[in-house]
Amino acid sequence: MKKWNEYKLNDLVEFPPSVKLTRGEVYPFIEMEDVCPGKRYVSNIQIRKYENSSCSKFTNNDVLLARITPCLENGKIAQVKLQSERSGFGSTEFFVFRGKKNYIDQSFLYYLTKCDLIWKSAVNSMVGASGRQRADADFLKRLILNVPIMPIQRKIAAVLSAYDDLIENNNRRIAILEKIAEELYREWFVRLRFPGHEKAKIVKGVPEGWKIKTVGKAFEFCGGGTPSTSVNGYWNDGNINWYSPTDLTAANAVFSFSSKLQITEQGLKESSARLFPAYSIMMTSRATIGQISINTTPACTNQGFITCIPNIQVPLYFLYYWLKLNKDYFIQISNGATFLELTKGKFKNVRIIIPCAQIICYYSKSQKLLFEQIELLLKQKDILTTTRDRLLTRLMSGKIDVEHLDIQFPENMTEDAQHRDDET
């Protein structure tokens, strides 16, 4: 740790940095919803007219940190990556960090912001009315940090960037596979261009041999429940995955391998939670309606779900996209004074068109390989993410020494350094 020194955060970064924008001109714009927890770069950057000078302002490679509940607790941290424009603006609820030259590498600053010392300090500094609390900027500026010399910073950032690059590559491959799988469903069951459609007879509005049933007669589904949090025996050392809606919304993935919380056999037995088999489809049914994911282990949920259990006539891959593409309809038939809810009573009366057994069988075989590849890539992504997060803690504390490692720097880090040299 000899080559690590103590600094206040305010000595390391421009907070907020200086950015020149012209009122009335259009620039890249980042909303809070565009920042995905665990994802380094913002993928959905809009273009908007700059009119409000009180918003956050940034240039390429600046670091964004959400400062308001609940976005901060959810880990909304990102690094700006623009294709051409060097400046932009965003939500008023972002802190923007830019490293001071010769003090801190910008990629290292991103990972430093993600580590517990800054992120959790920001959470603990929150002030204001309940429900709209904000992190205290002055508190963060006084935060004392141990930071290594620049060459070590860059090596640490390079190691962590390598993991993020692999994760992002997996994300791209998953997105392509999902698009192919969804398009196949649309082609066969929305546009009705299934194999042999040219010769199919239409009887009562559907191809001959197909059926229209209500959900209640097509497949089983169940709700969920929450064991009492005041009984330790329901939660301590639990090994049964128990999902809440935030598990699904945070991951936003086709498959879910584990939940944040687990319950015990006693908690399951003495609550309204119901265990359902692996490879069912969990769907959120309260507040956020229609977020879906496939559980890969036997699991249960809280009461904010309707979980659908596939069968031979309505198999997994068909049911998954039927639920996904009917999300808007489910929202439409939901109601509630405090928050929207899709009740099981309304859901069971929704009508579903069930193709003939031959088409369903052929379709399932066609989708099987795509879904298996998606599941494998998501498992790899989970392993990479877990490894990166463990390394993050150890690298940022100096427990792993990288000084003598021969590291190839990623292209984006080289470009970042060159850009900042050019600015000066």
C-alpha positions as CSV (number, residue, x, y, z in Angstrom):
1,M,0.0,0.0,0.0
2,K,3.1,2.3,-0.2
3,K,2.0,3.7,-3.5
4,W,-1.5,4.5,-2.3
5,N,-2.4,7.9,-0.9
6,E,-5.3,9.5,1.0
7,Y,-7.3,12.1,-0.8
8,K,-10.7,13.8,-0.3
9,L,-13.0,13.1,-3.1
10,N,-13.2,16.8,-3.9
11,D,-9.4,16.8,-4.5
12,L,-9.7,14.0,-7.0
13,V,-12.7,15.0,-9.1
14,E,-14.5,18.0,-10.6
15,F,-17.8,17.7,-8.9
16,P,-19.8,19.0,-10.8
17,P,-17.5,19.4,-13.9
18,S,-17.6,22.4,-16.2
19,V,-19.6,21.8,-19.3
20,K,-20.6,24.4,-21.9
21,L,-24.0,24.0,-23.6
22,T,-25.9,26.4,-25.8
23,R,-29.6,27.0,-24.8
24,G,-31.9,26.0,-27.6
25,E,-29.4,23.6,-29.3
26,V,-29.9,19.8,-29.3
27,Y,-27.6,17.4,-27.4
28,P,-27.5,13.8,-26.2
29,F,-29.8,13.3,-23.2
30,I,-29.8,10.6,-20.5
31,E,-32.8,9.9,-18.3
32,M,-32.6,8.1,-15.0
33,E,-34.5,5.2,-16.6
34,D,-31.8,4.8,-19.2
35,V,-29.2,3.8,-16.6
36,C,-29.4,0.0,-15.9
37,P,-27.8,-1.3,-12.6
38,G,-24.8,-3.4,-13.3
39,K,-24.3,-2.1,-16.9
40,R,-21.4,0.2,-17.4
41,Y,-22.6,2.3,-20.4
42,V,-26.0,3.8,-21.2
43,S,-27.4,2.1,-24.2
44,N,-30.4,4.4,-24.9
45,I,-29.2,7.9,-25.3
46,Q,-31.8,10.3,-26.7
47,I,-31.5,13.7,-28.4
48,R,-33.2,16.7,-26.8
49,K,-33.2,20.4,-26.9
50,Y,-31.3,22.0,-24.0
51,E,-33.5,24.5,-22.2
52,N,-33.1,24.0,-18.5
53,S,-29.8,25.0,-17.0
54,S,-30.4,23.3,-13.7
55,C,-30.1,19.8,-15.2
56,S,-26.9,17.7,-15.0
57,K,-24.3,18.2,-17.7
58,F,-21.6,15.9,-18.9
59,T,-19.0,15.2,-21.5
60,N,-17.8,11.8,-22.9
61,N,-16.5,9.4,-20.2
62,D,-17.9,11.4,-17.3
63,V,-19.4,9.2,-14.5
64,L,-23.0,9.5,-13.5
65,L,-24.3,8.5,-10.0
66,A,-28.0,8.6,-9.1
67,R,-28.5,10.8,-6.0
68,I,-32.2,10.2,-5.2
69,T,-34.1,7.3,-3.7
70,P,-34.7,4.6,-4.7
71,C,-32.4,4.9,-7.8
72,L,-29.2,5.3,-5.7
73,E,-30.0,2.2,-3.6
74,N,-30.6,0.2,-6.8
75,G,-27.0,1.0,-7.9
76,K,-27.7,3.4,-10.9
77,I,-24.1,4.2,-11.8
78,A,-22.9,4.6,-15.4
79,Q,-20.1,6.0,-17.5
80,V,-21.1,8.2,-20.5
81,K,-20.1,6.8,-23.9
82,L,-21.2,9.0,-26.8
83,Q,-20.7,8.2,-30.4
84,S,-19.8,11.6,-31.7
85,E,-21.0,14.5,-29.4
86,R,-18.6,15.3,-26.6
87,S,-21.2,17.0,-24.4
88,G,-24.7,16.4,-23.3
89,F,-27.2,16.7,-20.4
90,G,-29.5,14.6,-18.3
91,S,-31.7,14.2,-15.3
92,T,-31.4,16.7,-12.5
93,E,-31.0,13.8,-10.2
94,F,-27.5,12.8,-11.3
95,F,-24.2,13.6,-9.7
96,V,-21.6,14.0,-12.4
97,F,-17.9,13.1,-11.6
98,R,-14.9,13.9,-13.8
99,G,-11.4,13.0,-12.6
100,K,-8.8,15.7,-12.3
101,K,-5.9,15.2,-14.7
102,N,-2.8,13.4,-13.2
103,Y,-4.9,12.5,-10.1
104,I,-7.3,9.8,-11.2
105,D,-8.0,7.8,-14.3
106,Q,-11.5,8.2,-15.6
107,S,-12.2,4.4,-15.9
108,F,-10.7,3.9,-12.5
109,L,-13.1,6.6,-11.2
110,Y,-16.1,4.7,-12.5
111,Y,-15.1,1.6,-10.6
112,L,-14.2,3.6,-7.5
113,T,-17.7,5.1,-7.6
114,K,-19.2,1.6,-7.8
115,C,-17.3,0.3,-4.8
116,D,-18.9,0.4,-1.3
117,L,-16.9,3.4,0.0
118,I,-18.5,5.9,-2.4
119,W,-21.8,4.3,-3.3
120,K,-22.8,3.2,0.2
121,S,-21.5,6.4,1.7
122,A,-23.8,8.2,-0.7
123,V,-26.7,6.1,0.4
124,N,-25.9,6.7,4.1
125,S,-25.6,10.5,3.5
126,M,-29.2,10.8,2.3
127,V,-31.2,13.8,3.6
128,G,-34.7,15.1,3.0
129,A,-38.2,14.0,3.3
130,S,-38.9,10.3,3.3
131,G,-39.4,8.9,-0.2
132,R,-37.6,11.7,-1.9
133,Q,-34.3,11.7,-0.1
134,R,-31.1,12.8,-1.9
135,A,-27.4,12.1,-1.3
136,D,-25.5,15.0,0.3
137,A,-23.0,16.4,-2.1
138,D,-21.0,18.2,0.6
139,F,-20.7,14.9,2.6
140,L,-19.3,13.1,-0.5
141,K,-16.8,15.9,-1.2
142,R,-15.3,15.4,2.2
143,L,-15.1,11.6,1.8
144,I,-11.5,10.3,2.5
145,L,-10.3,7.7,-0.1
146,N,-7.2,5.6,-0.5
147,V,-6.1,5.8,-4.2
148,P,-3.1,4.3,-5.8
149,I,-0.7,6.1,-8.2
150,M,-1.9,6.5,-11.8
151,P,-0.2,3.4,-13.4
152,I,-1.8,1.1,-10.8
153,Q,-5.2,2.8,-11.2
154,R,-5.0,2.1,-15.0
155,K,-4.1,-1.6,-14.4
156,I,-7.0,-2.1,-11.9
157,A,-9.4,-0.4,-14.4
158,A,-8.1,-2.6,-17.2
159,V,-8.7,-5.8,-15.3
160,L,-12.3,-4.8,-14.4
161,S,-12.9,-3.5,-17.9
162,A,-12.0,-6.8,-19.4
163,Y,-14.8,-8.4,-17.4
164,D,-17.3,-5.7,-18.3
165,D,-16.4,-6.2,-22.0
166,L,-17.1,-9.9,-21.7
167,I,-20.4,-9.2,-20.0
168,E,-21.4,-6.7,-22.6
169,N,-20.5,-9.2,-25.4
170,N,-22.7,-11.7,-23.7
171,N,-25.5,-9.1,-23.5
172,R,-25.3,-8.5,-27.3
173,R,-25.4,-12.2,-28.1
174,I,-28.4,-12.7,-25.8
175,A,-30.2,-9.7,-27.3
176,I,-29.7,-11.2,-30.8
177,L,-31.0,-14.6,-29.8
178,E,-34.0,-13.1,-28.0
179,K,-34.9,-11.1,-31.1
180,I,-34.6,-14.2,-33.3
181,A,-36.8,-16.2,-30.9
182,E,-39.5,-13.5,-30.6
183,E,-39.5,-13.0,-34.4
184,L,-40.2,-16.8,-34.9
185,Y,-43.2,-16.6,-32.5
186,R,-44.5,-13.5,-34.3
187,E,-44.1,-15.1,-37.7
188,W,-45.9,-18.3,-36.7
189,F,-48.6,-17.1,-34.3
190,V,-49.2,-13.4,-34.9
191,R,-48.8,-13.2,-38.7
192,L,-49.9,-16.9,-38.9
193,R,-47.2,-17.8,-41.4
194,F,-46.5,-21.2,-39.7
195,P,-45.4,-24.2,-41.8
196,G,-48.2,-25.3,-44.1
197,H,-50.2,-22.1,-43.6
198,E,-50.9,-21.8,-47.3
199,K,-53.0,-24.9,-47.2
200,A,-54.6,-24.4,-43.8
201,K,-58.4,-23.9,-43.7
202,I,-59.7,-21.1,-41.4
203,V,-62.6,-22.3,-39.2
204,K,-64.3,-19.8,-36.9
205,G,-61.5,-17.3,-37.3
206,V,-58.6,-19.8,-36.5
207,P,-56.7,-22.4,-38.5
208,E,-58.4,-25.8,-38.6
209,G,-57.4,-27.9,-35.6
210,W,-56.6,-24.9,-33.4
211,K,-58.6,-24.1,-30.3
212,I,-59.6,-21.1,-28.4
213,K,-59.7,-21.6,-24.6
214,T,-59.7,-19.4,-21.5
215,V,-56.5,-19.4,-19.5
216,G,-58.2,-21.2,-16.7
217,K,-58.8,-24.2,-19.0
218,A,-55.5,-24.0,-20.9
219,F,-52.9,-24.2,-18.1
220,E,-52.4,-24.0,-14.4
221,F,-51.3,-20.9,-12.6
222,C,-50.8,-19.8,-9.0
223,G,-50.2,-16.8,-6.8
224,G,-47.8,-16.2,-4.0
225,G,-47.4,-15.2,-0.4
226,T,-44.9,-13.7,2.1
227,P,-43.9,-15.6,5.3
228,S,-44.0,-13.3,8.4
229,T,-40.7,-11.4,8.6
230,S,-40.9,-11.4,12.4
231,V,-40.4,-15.2,12.5
232,N,-36.7,-15.9,12.1
233,G,-37.4,-19.6,11.4
234,Y,-39.1,-18.7,8.2
235,W,-36.0,-16.9,6.7
236,N,-32.8,-17.8,8.5
237,D,-30.7,-20.3,6.5
238,G,-33.5,-20.6,4.0
239,N,-32.7,-22.5,0.7
240,I,-35.9,-22.0,-1.3
241,N,-35.8,-19.2,-3.8
242,W,-38.5,-16.6,-3.0
243,Y,-39.0,-14.0,-5.6
244,S,-40.2,-10.4,-5.3
245,P,-41.0,-8.2,-8.3
246,T,-37.7,-6.3,-7.9
247,D,-35.8,-9.5,-8.5
248,L,-37.3,-9.6,-12.0
249,T,-37.3,-5.9,-12.8
250,A,-33.6,-5.5,-11.7
251,A,-32.4,-8.5,-13.8
252,N,-34.8,-8.1,-16.8
253,A,-33.7,-11.5,-18.1
254,V,-35.4,-14.5,-19.7
255,F,-34.1,-16.8,-17.0
256,S,-33.8,-16.3,-13.2
257,F,-31.3,-18.5,-11.4
258,S,-31.8,-17.3,-7.8
259,S,-33.7,-14.7,-5.8
260,K,-32.3,-12.1,-3.4
261,L,-34.1,-13.7,-0.5
262,Q,-34.7,-17.4,0.4
263,I,-37.2,-18.9,2.8
264,T,-37.2,-22.1,4.8
265,E,-39.4,-25.2,4.4
266,Q,-41.2,-23.9,7.6
267,G,-41.8,-20.5,6.0
268,L,-43.2,-22.1,2.9
269,K,-45.5,-24.5,4.9
270,E,-46.8,-21.8,7.2
271,S,-47.6,-19.1,4.6
272,S,-49.6,-18.7,1.4
273,A,-46.5,-19.0,-0.7
274,R,-46.7,-21.9,-3.1
275,L,-43.8,-23.9,-4.5
276,F,-43.9,-24.3,-8.2
277,P,-41.7,-26.4,-10.5
278,A,-38.6,-25.3,-12.3
279,Y,-39.2,-23.8,-15.8
280,S,-42.4,-22.1,-14.9
281,I,-43.0,-18.5,-15.9
282,M,-43.2,-15.9,-13.2
283,M,-45.2,-12.8,-14.1
284,T,-45.5,-9.7,-12.0
285,S,-49.2,-8.8,-11.4
286,R,-49.1,-5.7,-9.1
287,A,-47.9,-2.1,-9.8
288,T,-45.5,-3.3,-12.5
289,I,-47.6,-5.6,-14.6
290,G,-46.3,-8.2,-17.0
291,Q,-42.6,-8.5,-16.2
292,I,-41.8,-12.1,-16.8
293,S,-38.9,-14.6,-16.2
294,I,-38.4,-18.3,-16.2
295,N,-37.2,-19.8,-12.9
296,T,-34.6,-22.5,-13.3
297,T,-35.2,-24.1,-9.8
298,P,-38.3,-24.9,-7.9
299,A,-39.3,-21.6,-6.3
300,C,-42.1,-19.4,-4.9
301,T,-43.0,-15.8,-5.0
302,N,-44.6,-13.1,-2.9
303,Q,-48.2,-12.1,-3.6
304,G,-47.3,-9.7,-6.4
305,F,-47.1,-12.5,-9.0
306,I,-49.1,-14.8,-11.2
307,T,-47.0,-17.8,-12.0
308,C,-47.9,-19.8,-15.1
309,I,-47.1,-23.5,-15.3
310,P,-46.6,-24.8,-18.9
311,N,-48.0,-28.1,-20.1
312,I,-48.1,-30.2,-23.3
313,Q,-50.7,-28.1,-25.1
314,V,-49.2,-24.8,-23.9
315,P,-45.5,-25.5,-23.7
316,L,-42.8,-23.2,-22.2
317,Y,-41.5,-21.3,-25.2
318,F,-45.0,-20.7,-26.6
319,L,-46.4,-19.5,-23.3
320,Y,-43.4,-17.2,-22.6
321,Y,-44.0,-15.1,-25.7
322,W,-47.7,-15.3,-25.4
323,L,-47.4,-13.6,-22.0
324,K,-44.7,-11.2,-23.2
325,L,-46.7,-10.0,-26.2
326,N,-49.9,-9.6,-24.2
327,K,-48.4,-7.3,-21.6
328,D,-50.3,-4.2,-22.8
329,Y,-53.6,-6.1,-22.7
330,F,-52.9,-7.3,-19.1
331,I,-52.2,-3.7,-18.1
332,Q,-55.5,-2.7,-19.8
333,I,-57.6,-5.1,-17.8
334,S,-55.9,-4.4,-14.5
335,N,-57.4,-2.0,-12.0
336,G,-56.9,-0.8,-8.4
337,A,-57.2,2.4,-6.4
338,T,-53.6,2.4,-4.9
339,F,-51.8,0.5,-7.6
340,L,-52.7,-1.5,-10.7
341,E,-53.3,-5.2,-10.1
342,L,-54.1,-8.1,-12.5
343,T,-56.2,-10.4,-10.5
344,K,-56.2,-14.2,-10.9
345,G,-60.0,-13.9,-11.5
346,K,-59.6,-11.7,-14.5
347,F,-56.5,-13.6,-15.8
348,K,-58.2,-17.0,-15.8
349,N,-60.9,-15.6,-18.2
350,V,-58.4,-14.3,-20.8
351,R,-58.7,-16.2,-24.0
352,I,-55.7,-17.9,-25.6
353,I,-55.5,-19.5,-29.1
354,I,-53.8,-22.9,-28.9
355,P,-52.3,-24.3,-32.1
356,C,-52.7,-27.9,-33.1
357,A,-50.3,-30.4,-31.4
358,Q,-48.2,-30.9,-34.6
359,I,-47.4,-27.2,-34.9
360,I,-46.8,-26.8,-31.2
361,C,-44.4,-29.7,-31.2
362,Y,-42.5,-28.4,-34.3
363,Y,-42.4,-24.9,-32.8
364,S,-41.0,-26.1,-29.4
365,K,-38.2,-28.0,-31.2
366,S,-37.4,-25.0,-33.2
367,Q,-37.1,-22.7,-30.1
368,K,-35.3,-25.2,-27.9
369,L,-31.8,-24.5,-29.1
370,L,-32.3,-20.7,-28.9
371,F,-33.5,-20.8,-25.4
372,E,-30.8,-23.2,-24.3
373,Q,-28.2,-20.8,-25.7
374,I,-29.8,-17.9,-23.9
375,E,-29.8,-19.8,-20.6
376,L,-26.1,-20.8,-21.0
377,L,-25.1,-17.2,-21.9
378,L,-27.0,-15.8,-18.9
379,K,-25.3,-18.3,-16.6
380,Q,-21.9,-17.3,-18.0
381,K,-22.9,-13.6,-17.4
382,D,-23.8,-14.3,-13.8
383,I,-20.5,-16.0,-13.2
384,L,-18.6,-13.1,-14.8
385,T,-20.6,-10.5,-12.9
386,T,-20.0,-12.2,-9.5
387,T,-16.3,-12.6,-10.2
388,R,-16.0,-8.9,-11.3
389,D,-17.8,-7.7,-8.2
390,R,-15.6,-9.8,-5.9
391,L,-12.5,-8.5,-7.7
392,L,-13.8,-4.9,-7.4
393,T,-13.8,-5.0,-3.6
394,R,-10.4,-6.6,-3.4
395,L,-8.7,-4.5,-6.1
396,M,-10.1,-1.2,-4.7
397,S,-8.8,-2.1,-1.2
398,G,-5.3,-3.0,-2.4
399,K,-5.7,-6.6,-1.3
400,I,-4.7,-7.7,-4.8
401,D,-1.5,-6.2,-6.0
402,V,-1.4,-5.5,-9.8
403,E,1.7,-3.4,-9.9
404,H,3.9,-6.0,-11.6
405,L,1.2,-7.5,-13.9
406,D,1.7,-7.1,-17.6
407,I,-1.7,-5.9,-18.7
408,Q,-3.0,-5.1,-22.2
409,F,-5.1,-1.9,-21.9
410,P,-8.5,-2.0,-23.6
411,E,-8.9,0.3,-26.6
412,N,-11.5,2.4,-24.9
413,M,-9.1,3.3,-22.1
414,T,-6.4,4.3,-24.6
415,E,-8.9,6.5,-26.4
416,D,-10.0,8.1,-23.1
417,A,-6.5,8.9,-22.1
418,Q,-5.7,10.4,-25.6
419,H,-8.9,12.5,-25.5
420,R,-8.0,14.0,-22.2
421,D,-4.5,14.7,-23.2
422,D,-5.8,16.5,-26.3
423,E,-8.1,18.7,-24.2
424,T,-5.2,19.9,-22.2
